[in-house]
Amino acid sequence: MQTDLVISRLLNAPRAALWRAWTEPALLAEWWCPKPWTTQVKAFELRPGGDFHTFMQGPDGGTSDNPGSFLEIVPGARLVFTSQLTGGWRPATPWMAFTAVISLADELGGTRYVATVMHPDEATRARHEELGFFEGLEPAIDQLEATARQIP
């Protein structure tokens, strides 16, 4: 849809390791945002309606506070989360309204990684893209792949 931003990549890492990198908070903090930014995982309840809250900080003092909630978890295959709710299905007023769908599937000895970020309207989608969606997510996915490749 015209309100979605999508990245699809074939990653050279096992799906199980990518899943762990996504679902273990200590691993998530390693790759979540492009370095030299850092991530603090403030809440992580991997269940529908569970809190998912990250806080990012840049070397220049810039920050990005991102509370949200998980909506759907299909172990090893799919994560859905949103900025529009917090834990316990509590309504939120996010700075950027979106719902993200992360899909993992085995492909050609690696994993097809698809991130679909849905927005309520074209203006919000355009704003997210202008703020550096692709410029930020592509290096983060590189970091995700590197993190997953180090998992035994």
N, C-alpha and C positions, 0 to 999 in steps of 0.2 A: 504494500500500500504506500501511498505518497507520504504517509505520516511515519513511516518506519525508516530506521537506519540499520543496515545489515552488513556484517562482515562474515565471510565464509572462507576458512582456510584449512588446508590439510596440514596437520601438525605431525611432526616426527616424534611422537611420544605415545605410549600406551594409554588407552582410554581410562583404565583403572587408575593410573598415576595422575592423569589430568583431573579425574574426579576427586582424588584425594587433595590435590592442590587447590581445588575449588571449595572443598568441604571441611578442611581442617584449618581453623583460624590462624594458627602459626604459619602455615604454608601460604595461605591467602595473603597475609601481610607482606610476604616476601615479594610478591609479583603484582599486586593489585593496581598500583599506579606507576607511571614511568619514573624511573630514578632520575634525578636525585630526590624526588619526592618520597615521603615515607607514609606508611599506613598504620593506623592503630585500629584494631578490630574491637569496637566497644561492646557489641552484642552480636551473638551468632547462635540462634536456636534453629537448627536445621529440621524444620517441620512446617507444614502449612500453618500460617498465622504466627510463626515465630519471628522474633526480632532479627534484623540484619542491618547492622549499623557500622559503617566505616567512617573514619576521620582521617583525612589526608592533609599533610603539611609539606610545603615547599621550602627550599633552602632560603628563599627571600622572605619567609614569614607568611606567605599566602596559605590559606586553608580552604578545605572543602569538607563540610559536615554532611554526611549522607545517611540519615536514618531511613529505614524501610522495613519491609516484611517479606518473608518467603510466602509464595502462593501455592507452588506445586514442586514436589520433589519426586523424580523417578530415578532411583539409585543407578548411578553409572551412565545415565543417558540424558537427563533433562532437569534443569533448574529454572524456576520462574520466580522473579521477585519484582517488587514495585516500590517506588518512592511515595506512593499515594496512600499507603497504610503503614502503620507501625505494628509492633507486636500486639497480639490479641485482637487483630482486625480493627485497631483504633484508627480513625481518620487522621490524615496528616495534611499539612499545607506545605508541600515541598517547594524548594526553589526551582526545581525542574521536574515536572510531572512526566513519569515514564513507567512502563512495565518492560522488563527485559526477560527474554527467553534464551537460555543457553542450551544448545543441543550438542551432544557428543555421539559419534557413530564410527565404528570401525570402517576403515577404507584404505586399501592399497598398503597394508602393513603399518599404517599410522592411524590417525583419528581425524575425522572431519569435524571441525569446530565451527559452529554457527552461532553468532550472537545477533539477535534481533532485538532492537530497542524500539518499542512502540510509543508514540506520543499522542496526546489528545487532539492535536491539530497540526497543520503544516507550519504555522508560525513557531510553535515550540520545537518542532523537528529542525527547522532552519536555524533557530537559535542554538540548539545543541550542537549542530554541525559547525556553526560559526565559532563556537567556544572551543573547538578542537576535538570533537568526538573521534574522528579517524586518527588525527595526529597523536592523541593520547592512548587510544585503545590498541592501535597496531603495536607500539612498543610494549605495552602491558601484555599483549598476547605472546610476543616474543619472550618476555620474562616468564610467563606462565609455562610455555613450552620448555624453557631452560630449567625451571624449577621441577617440572614433572619428569624430565629426563634424569634428574639426580635422585629421584625416589626409587629405592630398591624394589 
